[in-house]
Amino acid sequence: MTRRIPWAPLLLAAIALWDLRSELKLLAEHFTWISLLAIPRFHFLAVTVLLLTPTLMRQSRQPRR
C-alpha cells in the first residue's frame, strides 16, 4: 500500500510561507511581541492556511467514499 502525498495542502502551505517571508525575516532579526501580533492582521489568509494545513492534510489522506 503506497501513501499518497497531499500536494494541494503542501503547495498552499509553501505559498503561505512565501507570503510571510519578509515578516519572518524581520521577526528573526528584531523580535517584538507587537510585530508577532501584527502578522495575522496583515496576512490573515496566509496565517489561516498555515493553521489549517494539518486538517487539510488529514482530510486529503482519507479514502474517498
All heavy atoms as TSV, in Angstrom:
chain	resi	resn	atom	element	x	y	z
A	1	MET	N	N	0.843	-1.180	0.000
A	1	MET	CA	C	0.000	0.000	0.000
A	1	MET	C	C	0.889	1.246	0.000
A	1	MET	O	O	1.748	1.416	0.851
A	1	MET	CB	C	-0.895	-0.034	1.232
A	1	MET	CG	C	-1.877	1.041	1.303
A	1	MET	SD	S	-2.819	0.749	2.803
A	1	MET	CE	C	-4.218	1.672	2.456
A	2	THR	N	N	0.700	2.085	-0.963
A	2	THR	CA	C	1.506	3.297	-1.043
A	2	THR	C	C	0.766	4.454	-0.415
A	2	THR	O	O	-0.460	4.500	-0.408
A	2	THR	CB	C	1.816	3.633	-2.520
A	2	THR	OG1	O	0.590	3.833	-3.203
A	2	THR	CG2	C	2.587	2.509	-3.171
A	3	ARG	N	N	1.530	5.364	0.092
A	3	ARG	CA	C	0.935	6.558	0.706
A	3	ARG	C	C	0.869	7.665	-0.328
A	3	ARG	O	O	1.846	7.945	-1.014
A	3	ARG	CB	C	1.777	7.025	1.880
A	3	ARG	CG	C	1.740	6.055	3.031
A	3	ARG	CD	C	2.394	6.686	4.180
A	3	ARG	NE	N	1.317	7.015	5.109
A	3	ARG	CZ	C	1.507	7.503	6.302
A	3	ARG	NH1	N	2.706	7.756	6.714
A	3	ARG	NH2	N	0.494	7.773	7.089
A	4	ARG	N	N	-0.287	8.280	-0.396
A	4	ARG	CA	C	-0.453	9.425	-1.278
A	4	ARG	C	C	0.134	10.662	-0.624
A	4	ARG	O	O	-0.015	10.871	0.569
A	4	ARG	CB	C	-1.933	9.690	-1.520
A	4	ARG	CG	C	-2.503	8.949	-2.648
A	4	ARG	CD	C	-3.913	9.373	-2.918
A	4	ARG	NE	N	-4.156	10.740	-2.431
A	4	ARG	CZ	C	-5.284	11.395	-2.563
A	4	ARG	NH1	N	-6.286	10.823	-3.152
A	4	ARG	NH2	N	-5.451	12.608	-2.099
A	5	ILE	N	N	0.789	11.464	-1.419
A	5	ILE	CA	C	1.304	12.736	-0.913
A	5	ILE	C	C	0.254	13.808	-1.197
A	5	ILE	O	O	-0.128	14.012	-2.347
A	5	ILE	CB	C	2.634	13.104	-1.594
A	5	ILE	CG1	C	3.683	12.040	-1.297
A	5	ILE	CG2	C	3.099	14.479	-1.135
A	5	ILE	CD1	C	4.966	12.230	-2.045
A	6	PRO	N	N	-0.224	14.488	-0.155
A	6	PRO	CA	C	-1.249	15.528	-0.364
A	6	PRO	C	C	-0.607	16.810	-0.899
A	6	PRO	O	O	-0.163	17.667	-0.141
A	6	PRO	CB	C	-1.842	15.719	1.025
A	6	PRO	CG	C	-0.758	15.303	1.953
A	6	PRO	CD	C	0.047	14.252	1.241
A	7	TRP	N	N	-0.527	16.930	-2.209
A	7	TRP	CA	C	0.174	18.049	-2.828
A	7	TRP	C	C	-0.527	19.386	-2.625
A	7	TRP	O	O	0.133	20.416	-2.461
A	7	TRP	CB	C	0.370	17.793	-4.320
A	7	TRP	CG	C	1.355	16.712	-4.576
A	7	TRP	CD1	C	1.083	15.459	-5.040
A	7	TRP	CD2	C	2.759	16.747	-4.340
A	7	TRP	NE1	N	2.240	14.724	-5.123
A	7	TRP	CE2	C	3.281	15.491	-4.692
A	7	TRP	CE3	C	3.629	17.723	-3.856
A	7	TRP	CZ2	C	4.627	15.197	-4.587
A	7	TRP	CZ3	C	4.978	17.419	-3.748
A	7	TRP	CH2	C	5.461	16.170	-4.119
A	8	ALA	N	N	-1.836	19.407	-2.650
A	8	ALA	CA	C	-2.556	20.687	-2.539
A	8	ALA	C	C	-2.287	21.380	-1.191
A	8	ALA	O	O	-1.934	22.570	-1.183
A	8	ALA	CB	C	-4.044	20.479	-2.767
A	9	PRO	N	N	-2.432	20.691	-0.053
A	9	PRO	CA	C	-2.137	21.371	1.220
A	9	PRO	C	C	-0.668	21.779	1.337
A	9	PRO	O	O	-0.361	22.839	1.879
A	9	PRO	CB	C	-2.493	20.341	2.287
A	9	PRO	CG	C	-3.410	19.398	1.623
A	9	PRO	CD	C	-3.032	19.372	0.185
A	10	LEU	N	N	0.234	20.953	0.820
A	10	LEU	CA	C	1.651	21.302	0.885
A	10	LEU	C	C	1.958	22.524	0.020
A	10	LEU	O	O	2.734	23.399	0.419
A	10	LEU	CB	C	2.511	20.113	0.441
A	10	LEU	CG	C	2.529	18.934	1.394
A	10	LEU	CD1	C	3.332	17.791	0.809
A	10	LEU	CD2	C	3.096	19.340	2.741
A	11	LEU	N	N	1.341	22.600	-1.139
A	11	LEU	CA	C	1.537	23.748	-2.010
A	11	LEU	C	C	0.960	25.017	-1.376
A	11	LEU	O	O	1.596	26.084	-1.408
A	11	LEU	CB	C	0.894	23.502	-3.371
A	11	LEU	CG	C	1.043	24.607	-4.401
A	11	LEU	CD1	C	2.509	24.823	-4.748
A	11	LEU	CD2	C	0.237	24.282	-5.636
A	12	LEU	N	N	-0.221	24.903	-0.785
A	12	LEU	CA	C	-0.816	26.059	-0.106
A	12	LEU	C	C	0.054	26.536	1.057
A	12	LEU	O	O	0.228	27.743	1.257
A	12	LEU	CB	C	-2.216	25.714	0.396
A	12	LEU	CG	C	-3.311	25.637	-0.655
A	12	LEU	CD1	C	-4.600	25.109	-0.031
A	12	LEU	CD2	C	-3.544	26.986	-1.280
A	13	ALA	N	N	0.607	25.600	1.829
A	13	ALA	CA	C	1.471	25.968	2.948
A	13	ALA	C	C	2.751	26.642	2.447
A	13	ALA	O	O	3.217	27.625	3.043
A	13	ALA	CB	C	1.809	24.738	3.779
A	14	ALA	N	N	3.302	26.140	1.353
A	14	ALA	CA	C	4.515	26.750	0.796
A	14	ALA	C	C	4.232	28.175	0.311
A	14	ALA	O	O	5.039	29.086	0.528
A	14	ALA	CB	C	5.051	25.891	-0.347
A	15	ILE	N	N	3.094	28.375	-0.333
A	15	ILE	CA	C	2.733	29.722	-0.798
A	15	ILE	C	C	2.502	30.656	0.392
A	15	ILE	O	O	2.889	31.828	0.358
A	15	ILE	CB	C	1.496	29.656	-1.718
A	15	ILE	CG1	C	1.861	28.937	-3.015
A	15	ILE	CG2	C	0.940	31.043	-1.999
A	15	ILE	CD1	C	0.683	28.606	-3.891
A	16	ALA	N	N	1.879	30.142	1.456
A	16	ALA	CA	C	1.649	30.971	2.653
A	16	ALA	C	C	2.979	31.367	3.294
A	16	ALA	O	O	3.154	32.516	3.710
A	16	ALA	CB	C	0.780	30.209	3.653
A	17	LEU	N	N	3.917	30.427	3.375
A	17	LEU	CA	C	5.233	30.757	3.931
A	17	LEU	C	C	5.960	31.758	3.038
A	17	LEU	O	O	6.674	32.633	3.529
A	17	LEU	CB	C	6.068	29.493	4.111
A	17	LEU	CG	C	5.642	28.605	5.269
A	17	LEU	CD1	C	6.408	27.297	5.238
A	17	LEU	CD2	C	5.844	29.318	6.586
A	18	TRP	N	N	5.797	31.620	1.723
A	18	TRP	CA	C	6.411	32.578	0.794
A	18	TRP	C	C	5.846	33.982	1.036
A	18	TRP	O	O	6.575	34.970	0.994
A	18	TRP	CB	C	6.160	32.126	-0.642
A	18	TRP	CG	C	6.802	33.025	-1.646
A	18	TRP	CD1	C	6.198	34.008	-2.371
A	18	TRP	CD2	C	8.177	33.052	-2.019
A	18	TRP	NE1	N	7.116	34.626	-3.176
A	18	TRP	CE2	C	8.334	34.065	-2.984
A	18	TRP	CE3	C	9.282	32.317	-1.619
A	18	TRP	CZ2	C	9.561	34.353	-3.551
A	18	TRP	CZ3	C	10.497	32.607	-2.204
A	18	TRP	CH2	C	10.631	33.603	-3.149
A	19	ASP	N	N	4.551	34.060	1.301
A	19	ASP	CA	C	3.920	35.352	1.572
A	19	ASP	C	C	4.442	35.955	2.879
A	19	ASP	O	O	4.580	37.169	2.988
A	19	ASP	CB	C	2.400	35.188	1.631
A	19	ASP	CG	C	1.678	36.495	1.851
A	19	ASP	OD1	O	2.090	37.509	1.246
A	19	ASP	OD2	O	0.706	36.505	2.618
A	20	LEU	N	N	4.749	35.120	3.845
A	20	LEU	CA	C	5.191	35.599	5.164
A	20	LEU	C	C	6.706	35.763	5.274
A	20	LEU	O	O	7.211	36.101	6.340
A	20	LEU	CB	C	4.726	34.615	6.244
A	20	LEU	CG	C	3.229	34.564	6.496
A	20	LEU	CD1	C	2.906	33.427	7.441
A	20	LEU	CD2	C	2.740	35.878	7.046
A	21	ARG	N	N	7.441	35.535	4.197
A	21	ARG	CA	C	8.909	35.512	4.279
A	21	ARG	C	C	9.510	36.805	4.806
A	21	ARG	O	O	10.439	36.770	5.621
A	21	ARG	CB	C	9.521	35.129	2.943
A	21	ARG	CG	C	9.402	36.176	1.879
A	21	ARG	CD	C	9.848	35.686	0.513
A	21	ARG	NE	N	9.812	36.742	-0.467
A	21	ARG	CZ	C	8.716	37.180	-1.063
A	21	ARG	NH1	N	7.558	36.619	-0.793
A	21	ARG	NH2	N	8.775	38.152	-1.938
A	22	SER	N	N	9.000	37.951	4.391
A	22	SER	CA	C	9.581	39.216	4.858
A	22	SER	C	C	9.301	39.438	6.345
A	22	SER	O	O	10.170	39.901	7.089
A	22	SER	CB	C	9.061	40.388	4.032
A	22	SER	OG	O	7.663	40.461	4.125
A	23	GLU	N	N	8.076	39.090	6.774
A	23	GLU	CA	C	7.742	39.250	8.188
A	23	GLU	C	C	8.558	38.284	9.062
A	23	GLU	O	O	9.012	38.653	10.139
A	23	GLU	CB	C	6.250	39.005	8.413
A	23	GLU	CG	C	5.388	40.249	8.374
A	23	GLU	CD	C	5.345	40.887	6.990
A	23	GLU	OE1	O	6.068	40.438	6.115
A	23	GLU	OE2	O	4.603	41.839	6.808
A	24	LEU	N	N	8.737	37.066	8.590
A	24	LEU	CA	C	9.530	36.099	9.343
A	24	LEU	C	C	10.991	36.529	9.419
A	24	LEU	O	O	11.648	36.331	10.446
A	24	LEU	CB	C	9.404	34.709	8.716
A	24	LEU	CG	C	8.010	34.094	8.777
A	24	LEU	CD1	C	7.974	32.786	8.010
A	24	LEU	CD2	C	7.560	33.904	10.205
A	25	LYS	N	N	11.479	37.136	8.352
A	25	LYS	CA	C	12.851	37.652	8.356
A	25	LYS	C	C	12.990	38.784	9.375
A	25	LYS	O	O	13.961	38.836	10.132
A	25	LYS	CB	C	13.193	38.145	6.954
A	25	LYS	CG	C	14.620	38.444	6.728
A	25	LYS	CD	C	14.805	38.834	5.259
A	25	LYS	CE	C	16.235	39.003	4.904
A	25	LYS	NZ	N	16.409	39.419	3.518
A	26	LEU	N	N	12.008	39.691	9.395
A	26	LEU	CA	C	12.039	40.781	10.382
A	26	LEU	C	C	11.947	40.251	11.809
A	26	LEU	O	O	12.628	40.754	12.707
A	26	LEU	CB	C	10.892	41.754	10.121
A	26	LEU	CG	C	11.048	42.692	8.940
A	26	LEU	CD1	C	9.758	43.453	8.698
A	26	LEU	CD2	C	12.194	43.652	9.174
A	27	LEU	N	N	11.100	39.236	12.016
A	27	LEU	CA	C	10.993	38.658	13.359
A	27	LEU	C	C	12.298	38.007	13.788
A	27	LEU	O	O	12.676	38.070	14.963
A	27	LEU	CB	C	9.876	37.613	13.393
A	27	LEU	CG	C	8.467	38.121	13.603
A	27	LEU	CD1	C	7.477	36.970	13.513
A	27	LEU	CD2	C	8.326	38.819	14.933
A	28	ALA	N	N	12.984	37.367	12.858
A	28	ALA	CA	C	14.254	36.722	13.193
A	28	ALA	C	C	15.320	37.753	13.556
A	28	ALA	O	O	16.157	37.507	14.425
A	28	ALA	CB	C	14.725	35.870	12.018
A	29	GLU	N	N	15.273	38.914	12.900
A	29	GLU	CA	C	16.272	39.950	13.177
A	29	GLU	C	C	15.951	40.748	14.436
A	29	GLU	O	O	16.829	41.015	15.245
A	29	GLU	CB	C	16.380	40.894	11.979
A	29	GLU	CG	C	16.981	40.238	10.761
A	29	GLU	CD	C	16.948	41.137	9.546
A	29	GLU	OE1	O	16.476	42.292	9.661
A	29	GLU	OE2	O	17.376	40.674	8.478
A	30	HIS	N	N	14.682	41.159	14.574
A	30	HIS	CA	C	14.283	42.009	15.702
A	30	HIS	C	C	12.922	41.548	16.202
A	30	HIS	O	O	11.896	42.052	15.762
A	30	HIS	CB	C	14.190	43.481	15.278
A	30	HIS	CG	C	15.430	44.000	14.658
A	30	HIS	ND1	N	16.558	44.280	15.391
A	30	HIS	CD2	C	15.745	44.277	13.369
A	30	HIS	CE1	C	17.500	44.712	14.589
A	30	HIS	NE2	N	17.032	44.720	13.346
A	31	PHE	N	N	12.934	40.617	17.124
A	31	PHE	CA	C	11.672	40.077	17.635
A	31	PHE	C	C	11.013	41.055	18.594
A	31	PHE	O	O	11.644	41.562	19.522
A	31	PHE	CB	C	11.907	38.752	18.361
A	31	PHE	CG	C	10.645	38.171	18.923
A	31	PHE	CD1	C	9.802	37.439	18.121
A	31	PHE	CD2	C	10.294	38.393	20.245
A	31	PHE	CE1	C	8.628	36.915	18.620
A	31	PHE	CE2	C	9.116	37.874	20.761
A	31	PHE	CZ	C	8.280	37.136	19.945
A	32	THR	N	N	9.732	41.325	18.337
A	32	THR	CA	C	8.902	42.050	19.300
A	32	THR	C	C	7.532	41.377	19.310
A	32	THR	O	O	7.098	40.802	18.302
A	32	THR	CB	C	8.725	43.537	18.939
A	32	THR	OG1	O	8.041	43.632	17.701
A	32	THR	CG2	C	10.047	44.263	18.863
A	33	TRP	N	N	6.885	41.424	20.427
A	33	TRP	CA	C	5.553	40.819	20.524
A	33	TRP	C	C	4.547	41.560	19.644
A	33	TRP	O	O	3.637	40.952	19.092
A	33	TRP	CB	C	5.084	40.803	21.977
A	33	TRP	CG	C	5.841	39.810	22.789
A	33	TRP	CD1	C	6.829	40.081	23.688
A	33	TRP	CD2	C	5.693	38.394	22.750
A	33	TRP	NE1	N	7.310	38.904	24.216
A	33	TRP	CE2	C	6.624	37.850	23.666
A	33	TRP	CE3	C	4.870	37.514	22.047
A	33	TRP	CZ2	C	6.752	36.493	23.876
A	33	TRP	CZ3	C	4.995	36.152	22.268
A	33	TRP	CH2	C	5.926	35.659	23.167
A	34	ILE	N	N	4.715	42.846	19.517
A	34	ILE	CA	C	3.804	43.636	18.687
A	34	ILE	C	C	3.900	43.202	17.224
A	34	ILE	O	O	2.886	43.053	16.542
A	34	ILE	CB	C	4.104	45.141	18.828
A	34	ILE	CG1	C	3.874	45.599	20.268
A	34	ILE	CG2	C	3.264	45.959	17.867
A	34	ILE	CD1	C	2.459	45.422	20.774
A	35	SER	N	N	5.117	43.001	16.732
A	35	SER	CA	C	5.260	42.571	15.339
A	35	SER	C	C	4.704	41.155	15.145
A	35	SER	O	O	4.125	40.857	14.097
A	35	SER	CB	C	6.720	42.637	14.898
A	35	SER	OG	O	7.520	41.788	15.683
A	36	LEU	N	N	4.845	40.317	16.150
A	36	LEU	CA	C	4.276	38.969	16.066
A	36	LEU	C	C	2.748	39.028	16.021
A	36	LEU	O	O	2.111	38.294	15.267
A	36	LEU	CB	C	4.736	38.124	17.258
A	36	LEU	CG	C	4.275	36.681	17.287
A	36	LEU	CD1	C	4.882	35.902	16.130
A	36	LEU	CD2	C	4.634	36.040	18.601
A	37	LEU	N	N	2.165	39.910	16.810
A	37	LEU	CA	C	0.713	40.043	16.819
A	37	LEU	C	C	0.171	40.768	15.586
A	37	LEU	O	O	-1.009	40.631	15.262
A	37	LEU	CB	C	0.273	40.780	18.088
A	37	LEU	CG	C	0.528	40.028	19.397
A	37	LEU	CD1	C	0.189	40.925	20.585
A	37	LEU	CD2	C	-0.249	38.740	19.441
A	38	ALA	N	N	1.010	41.516	14.898
A	38	ALA	CA	C	0.566	42.238	13.702
A	38	ALA	C	C	0.507	41.338	12.474
A	38	ALA	O	O	-0.203	41.660	11.518
A	38	ALA	CB	C	1.494	43.409	13.435
A	39	ILE	N	N	1.221	40.239	12.479
A	39	ILE	CA	C	1.251	39.353	11.304
A	39	ILE	C	C	-0.145	38.859	10.928
A	39	ILE	O	O	-0.525	38.955	9.758
A	39	ILE	CB	C	2.245	38.198	11.521
A	39	ILE	CG1	C	3.667	38.734	11.478
A	39	ILE	CG2	C	2.065	37.115	10.461
A	39	ILE	CD1	C	4.723	37.708	11.804
A	40	PRO	N	N	-0.956	38.328	11.854
A	40	PRO	CA	C	-2.294	37.871	11.436
A	40	PRO	C	C	-3.182	38.996	10.914
A	40	PRO	O	O	-4.048	38.754	10.082
A	40	PRO	CB	C	-2.885	37.272	12.714
A	40	PRO	CG	C	-1.740	36.967	13.577
A	40	PRO	CD	C	-0.683	37.967	13.236
A	41	ARG	N	N	-2.948	40.188	11.365
A	41	ARG	CA	C	-3.775	41.312	10.908
A	41	ARG	C	C	-3.521	41.632	9.440
A	41	ARG	O	O	-4.454	41.911	8.686
A	41	ARG	CB	C	-3.484	42.532	11.767
A	41	ARG	CG	C	-4.307	43.710	11.381
A	41	ARG	CD	C	-4.062	44.860	12.309
A	41	ARG	NE	N	-4.839	46.014	11.861
A	41	ARG	CZ	C	-4.557	47.243	12.154
A	41	ARG	NH1	N	-3.525	47.509	12.922
A	41	ARG	NH2	N	-5.300	48.222	11.713
A	42	PHE	N	N	-2.266	41.589	9.029
A	42	PHE	CA	C	-1.914	41.967	7.664
A	42	PHE	C	C	-1.777	40.777	6.718
A	42	PHE	O	O	-1.705	40.975	5.508
A	42	PHE	CB	C	-0.627	42.795	7.669
A	42	PHE	CG	C	-0.795	44.107	8.377
A	42	PHE	CD1	C	-0.232	44.309	9.621
A	42	PHE	CD2	C	-1.540	45.119	7.811
A	42	PHE	CE1	C	-0.388	45.520	10.284
A	42	PHE	CE2	C	-1.712	46.325	8.461
A	42	PHE	CZ	C	-1.140	46.529	9.709
A	43	HIS	N	N	-1.681	39.578	7.262
A	43	HIS	CA	C	-1.545	38.368	6.434
A	43	HIS	C	C	-2.530	37.310	6.930
A	43	HIS	O	O	-2.157	36.166	7.203
A	43	HIS	CB	C	-0.118	37.829	6.505
A	43	HIS	CG	C	0.889	38.775	5.959
A	43	HIS	ND1	N	1.147	38.890	4.618
A	43	HIS	CD2	C	1.697	39.670	6.566
A	43	HIS	CE1	C	2.069	39.804	4.429
A	43	HIS	NE2	N	2.414	40.301	5.608
A	44	PHE	N	N	-3.772	37.693	7.013
A	44	PHE	CA	C	-4.798	36.816	7.587
A	44	PHE	C	C	-4.926	35.494	6.823
A	44	PHE	O	O	-4.999	34.424	7.418
A	44	PHE	CB	C	-6.147	37.546	7.613
A	44	PHE	CG	C	-7.252	36.733	8.213
A	44	PHE	CD1	C	-7.307	36.543	9.578
A	44	PHE	CD2	C	-8.209	36.141	7.416
A	44	PHE	CE1	C	-8.309	35.794	10.156
A	44	PHE	CE2	C	-9.217	35.381	7.975
A	44	PHE	CZ	C	-9.265	35.205	9.338
A	45	LEU	N	N	-4.954	35.558	5.506
A	45	LEU	CA	C	-5.129	34.348	4.701
A	45	LEU	C	C	-3.946	33.400	4.854
A	45	LEU	O	O	-4.133	32.188	5.007
A	45	LEU	CB	C	-5.326	34.712	3.227
A	45	LEU	CG	C	-5.606	33.547	2.288
A	45	LEU	CD1	C	-6.860	32.797	2.730
A	45	LEU	CD2	C	-5.739	34.042	0.877
A	46	ALA	N	N	-2.734	33.928	4.844
A	46	ALA	CA	C	-1.545	33.079	4.988
A	46	ALA	C	C	-1.521	32.391	6.352
A	46	ALA	O	O	-1.223	31.200	6.452
A	46	ALA	CB	C	-0.284	33.902	4.784
A	47	VAL	N	N	-1.852	33.121	7.391
A	47	VAL	CA	C	-1.875	32.534	8.739
A	47	VAL	C	C	-2.983	31.487	8.847
A	47	VAL	O	O	-2.785	30.413	9.427
A	47	VAL	CB	C	-2.038	33.641	9.803
A	47	VAL	CG1	C	-2.275	33.054	11.177
A	47	VAL	CG2	C	-0.821	34.543	9.806
A	48	THR	N	N	-4.135	31.754	8.258
A	48	THR	CA	C	-5.242	30.796	8.277
A	48	THR	C	C	-4.871	29.517	7.559
A	48	THR	O	O	-5.140	28.411	8.043
A	48	THR	CB	C	-6.498	31.421	7.643
A	48	THR	OG1	O	-6.806	32.629	8.333
A	48	THR	CG2	C	-7.679	30.482	7.714
A	49	VAL	N	N	-4.231	29.646	6.409
A	49	VAL	CA	C	-3.800	28.459	5.658
A	49	VAL	C	C	-2.810	27.643	6.484
A	49	VAL	O	O	-2.909	26.414	6.555
A	49	VAL	CB	C	-3.195	28.862	4.297
A	49	VAL	CG1	C	-2.454	27.701	3.651
A	49	VAL	CG2	C	-4.278	29.361	3.373
A	50	LEU	N	N	-1.859	28.300	7.119
A	50	LEU	CA	C	-0.874	27.575	7.923
A	50	LEU	C	C	-1.518	26.881	9.124
A	50	LEU	O	O	-1.138	25.774	9.489
A	50	LEU	CB	C	0.237	28.513	8.385
A	50	LEU	CG	C	1.196	28.955	7.292
A	50	LEU	CD1	C	2.188	29.967	7.841
A	50	LEU	CD2	C	1.921	27.771	6.693
A	51	LEU	N	N	-2.500	27.532	9.736
A	51	LEU	CA	C	-3.181	26.908	10.875
A	51	LEU	C	C	-4.045	25.725	10.447
A	51	LEU	O	O	-4.213	24.768	11.200
A	51	LEU	CB	C	-4.045	27.940	11.605
A	51	LEU	CG	C	-3.286	29.009	12.383
A	51	LEU	CD1	C	-4.258	30.032	12.953
A	51	LEU	CD2	C	-2.451	28.385	13.486
A	52	LEU	N	N	-4.606	25.772	9.241
A	52	LEU	CA	C	-5.486	24.713	8.763
A	52	LEU	C	C	-4.756	23.623	7.978
A	52	LEU	O	O	-5.387	22.634	7.580
A	52	LEU	CB	C	-6.598	25.302	7.895
A	52	LEU	CG	C	-7.609	26.172	8.628
A	52	LEU	CD1	C	-8.607	26.750	7.650
A	52	LEU	CD2	C	-8.314	25.384	9.712
A	53	THR	N	N	-3.471	23.761	7.744
A	53	THR	CA	C	-2.724	22.771	6.965
A	53	THR	C	C	-2.811	21.360	7.554
A	53	THR	O	O	-3.049	20.404	6.808
A	53	THR	CB	C	-1.262	23.212	6.793
A	53	THR	OG1	O	-1.249	24.432	6.053
A	53	THR	CG2	C	-0.453	22.167	6.054
A	54	PRO	N	N	-2.662	21.159	8.858
A	54	PRO	CA	C	-2.801	19.782	9.374
A	54	PRO	C	C	-4.175	19.171	9.099
A	54	PRO	O	O	-4.284	17.993	8.740
A	54	PRO	CB	C	-2.563	19.929	10.881
A	54	PRO	CG	C	-1.781	21.179	11.016
A	54	PRO	CD	C	-2.237	22.075	9.909
A	55	THR	N	N	-5.223	19.967	9.226
A	55	THR	CA	C	-6.570	19.478	8.945
A	55	THR	C	C	-6.718	19.141	7.466
A	55	THR	O	O	-7.286	18.106	7.108
A	55	THR	CB	C	-7.616	20.530	9.346
A	55	THR	OG1	O	-7.429	20.860	10.715
A	55	THR	CG2	C	-9.019	20.030	9.110
A	56	LEU	N	N	-6.201	20.000	6.604
A	56	LEU	CA	C	-6.274	19.753	5.170
A	56	LEU	C	C	-5.500	18.488	4.791
A	56	LEU	O	O	-5.939	17.713	3.940
A	56	LEU	CB	C	-5.717	20.948	4.393
A	56	LEU	CG	C	-6.524	22.235	4.463
A	56	LEU	CD1	C	-5.750	23.385	3.830
A	56	LEU	CD2	C	-7.858	22.050	3.776
A	57	MET	N	N	-4.373	18.265	5.434
A	57	MET	CA	C	-3.579	17.064	5.134
A	57	MET	C	C	-4.318	15.809	5.595
A	57	MET	O	O	-4.314	14.798	4.890
A	57	MET	CB	C	-2.202	17.175	5.778
A	57	MET	CG	C	-1.464	18.340	5.217
A	57	MET	SD	S	0.274	18.284	4.959
A	57	MET	CE	C	0.862	16.720	5.073
A	58	ARG	N	N	-4.929	15.874	6.775
A	58	ARG	CA	C	-5.691	14.718	7.267
A	58	ARG	C	C	-6.855	14.395	6.346
A	58	ARG	O	O	-7.117	13.236	6.043
A	58	ARG	CB	C	-6.211	14.989	8.675
A	58	ARG	CG	C	-5.429	14.273	9.742
A	58	ARG	CD	C	-6.047	14.439	11.111
A	58	ARG	NE	N	-5.434	15.595	11.759
A	58	ARG	CZ	C	-6.066	16.708	12.112
A	58	ARG	NH1	N	-7.346	16.820	11.938
A	58	ARG	NH2	N	-5.431	17.694	12.671
A	59	GLN	N	N	-7.566	15.425	5.901
A	59	GLN	CA	C	-8.728	15.207	5.034
A	59	GLN	C	C	-8.325	14.677	3.674
A	59	GLN	O	O	-9.035	13.872	3.084
A	59	GLN	CB	C	-9.522	16.506	4.869
A	59	GLN	CG	C	-10.312	16.865	6.080
A	59	GLN	CD	C	-11.135	18.130	5.874
A	59	GLN	OE1	O	-10.995	18.801	4.865
A	59	GLN	NE2	N	-11.958	18.448	6.837
A	60	SER	N	N	-7.181	15.104	3.157
A	60	SER	CA	C	-6.783	14.645	1.840
A	60	SER	C	C	-6.238	13.220	1.881
A	60	SER	O	O	-6.177	12.548	0.864
A	60	SER	CB	C	-5.747	15.585	1.238
A	60	SER	OG	O	-4.560	15.544	1.993
A	61	ARG	N	N	-5.864	12.719	3.049
A	61	ARG	CA	C	-5.370	11.342	3.179
A	61	ARG	C	C	-6.490	10.339	3.375
A	61	ARG	O	O	-6.288	9.144	3.179
A	61	ARG	CB	C	-4.412	11.239	4.366
A	61	ARG	CG	C	-3.082	11.838	4.088
A	61	ARG	CD	C	-2.148	11.586	5.228
A	61	ARG	NE	N	-0.880	12.252	4.984
A	61	ARG	CZ	C	0.016	12.468	5.902
A	61	ARG	NH1	N	-0.198	12.092	7.147
A	61	ARG	NH2	N	1.141	13.065	5.604
A	62	GLN	N	N	-7.666	10.798	3.779
A	62	GLN	CA	C	-8.764	9.870	4.000
A	62	GLN	C	C	-9.270	9.317	2.662
A	62	GLN	O	O	-9.327	10.053	1.678
A	62	GLN	CB	C	-9.930	10.564	4.720
A	62	GLN	CG	C	-9.608	10.907	6.154
A	62	GLN	CD	C	-10.735	11.672	6.797
A	62	GLN	OE1	O	-11.688	12.059	6.141
A	62	GLN	NE2	N	-10.633	11.878	8.097
A	63	PRO	N	N	-9.593	8.030	2.619
A	63	PRO	CA	C	-10.096	7.452	1.365
A	63	PRO	C	C	-11.443	8.054	0.974
A	63	PRO	O	O	-12.260	8.398	1.823
A	63	PRO	CB	C	-10.224	5.969	1.672
A	63	PRO	CG	C	-10.203	5.847	3.149
A	63	PRO	CD	C	-9.548	7.077	3.703
A	64	ARG	N	N	-11.632	8.183	-0.309
A	64	ARG	CA	C	-12.895	8.708	-0.832
A	64	ARG	C	C	-13.978	7.641	-0.721
A	64	ARG	O	O	-13.728	6.469	-0.867
A	64	ARG	CB	C	-12.746	9.112	-2.296
A	64	ARG	CG	C	-11.633	10.081	-2.546
A	64	ARG	CD	C	-12.100	11.477	-2.309
A	64	ARG	NE	N	-11.004	12.398	-2.608
A	64	ARG	CZ	C	-10.773	13.480	-1.938
A	64	ARG	NH1	N	-11.546	13.820	-0.949
A	64	ARG	NH2	N	-9.788	14.265	-2.252
A	65	ARG	N	N	-15.206	8.067	-0.461
A	65	ARG	CA	C	-16.310	7.110	-0.363
A	65	ARG	C	C	-17.062	7.014	-1.652
A	65	ARG	O	O	-17.211	7.841	-2.415
A	65	ARG	CB	C	-17.266	7.527	0.755
A	65	ARG	CG	C	-16.626	7.379	2.083
A	65	ARG	CD	C	-17.609	7.768	3.141
A	65	ARG	NE	N	-16.920	7.771	4.422
A	65	ARG	CZ	C	-17.512	8.004	5.536
A	65	ARG	NH1	N	-18.792	8.255	5.587
A	65	ARG	NH2	N	-16.841	8.006	6.659
